[in-house]
Amino acid sequence: MANDAFQEIEEAIGRLENLTDPVAREQARRLVSSVLAFHRAGLERICQLVDQPEVLHKLGRDELVASLLALHDLHPEPLAARVERALLQARAQITGQVELLECAPQEILLSLRVDGCASSNAQARAVVEAALLECAPDAGPIRYQEPLVQIQMRLR
C-alpha cells in the first residue's frame, strides 16, 4: 500500500514538474511543500504526545507509519539500524554475502559477493534493494563496492 501511494505521488510530482506554465509549477511546488510541512508538524507533535518508546517503536515497525515517519525524519529507529535489519532480511534470501560498509542519509555503500553468474548478482541486488525500500525507504542511493578479487580479474 505504501509503495503504491509513493509511486502515485512520484507520478503526480512528475506531471507537475512538466507543467509548461512556470507560475503554476511554482505554485504547485509551494502547495506540496506546505502540505508536507503541515504533516511533519502534526506527526512530530503526535510523537511528542505519545512519549512512550515501546509505542513509538511499534509505530516504526508498521510499514505505512514507518514510511511517513521516515519521510519526515521522525523515525524512532536510527537509519543504520533499519538498514542492518533490511540486510538481515536480505541475507536470508540470497546465496552470498552482503555487508554494510557505510551508512549515511546521502548514500548506502554495500559490499555484495554472490556465487554464480551476473544474473545471480542482479537477483541478489534486487532482493537487497527491496528489503532496503521496505525497512529504510528514506535511505539514500545504494552503491556497491566491487570485491577486490573481481577488480583484479578485470585488470588481467
MOQUIKA-V210888 format. One record per backbone hydrogen bond with DSSP energy under -0.5 kcal/mol. CO is the residue of the C=O (numbers start at 1). NH is the residue of the N-H. If there is no record, write none. Layout:
BEGIN
co = (CO & CO)
nh = (NH & NH)
END
This chain:
BEGIN
co = (1 & 2 & 3 & 4 & 5 & 6 & 7 & 8 & 9 & 10 & 11 & 12 & 13 & 14 & 16 & 20 & 21 & 22 & 23 & 24 & 25 & 26 & 27 & 28 & 29 & 30 & 31 & 32 & 33 & 34 & 35 & 36 & 37 & 38 & 39 & 40 & 41 & 42 & 43 & 44 & 45 & 46 & 47 & 52 & 52 & 53 & 54 & 55 & 56 & 57 & 58 & 58 & 59 & 62 & 63 & 64 & 65 & 66 & 67 & 68 & 69 & 69 & 70 & 78 & 79 & 80 & 81 & 82 & 83 & 84 & 85 & 86 & 87 & 88 & 90 & 90 & 94 & 95 & 97 & 99 & 99 & 102 & 104 & 104 & 106 & 107 & 107 & 108 & 108 & 109 & 109 & 110 & 111 & 112 & 113 & 117 & 117 & 118 & 119 & 120 & 121 & 122 & 123 & 124 & 125 & 126 & 127 & 128 & 129 & 130 & 131 & 132 & 136 & 141 & 143 & 144 & 145 & 147 & 147 & 148 & 149 & 150 & 151 & 152 & 153)
nh = (5 & 6 & 7 & 8 & 9 & 10 & 11 & 12 & 13 & 14 & 15 & 16 & 17 & 18 & 19 & 22 & 25 & 26 & 27 & 28 & 29 & 30 & 31 & 32 & 33 & 34 & 35 & 36 & 37 & 38 & 39 & 40 & 41 & 42 & 43 & 44 & 45 & 46 & 47 & 48 & 49 & 50 & 51 & 55 & 56 & 57 & 58 & 59 & 60 & 61 & 61 & 62 & 62 & 66 & 67 & 68 & 69 & 70 & 71 & 72 & 74 & 75 & 73 & 82 & 83 & 84 & 85 & 86 & 87 & 88 & 89 & 90 & 91 & 92 & 93 & 94 & 96 & 115 & 113 & 101 & 111 & 109 & 107 & 140 & 141 & 104 & 109 & 110 & 143 & 101 & 102 & 145 & 99 & 114 & 97 & 120 & 121 & 122 & 123 & 124 & 125 & 126 & 127 & 128 & 129 & 130 & 131 & 132 & 133 & 134 & 135 & 136 & 139 & 108 & 110 & 146 & 112 & 150 & 151 & 152 & 153 & 154 & 155 & 156 & 156)
END
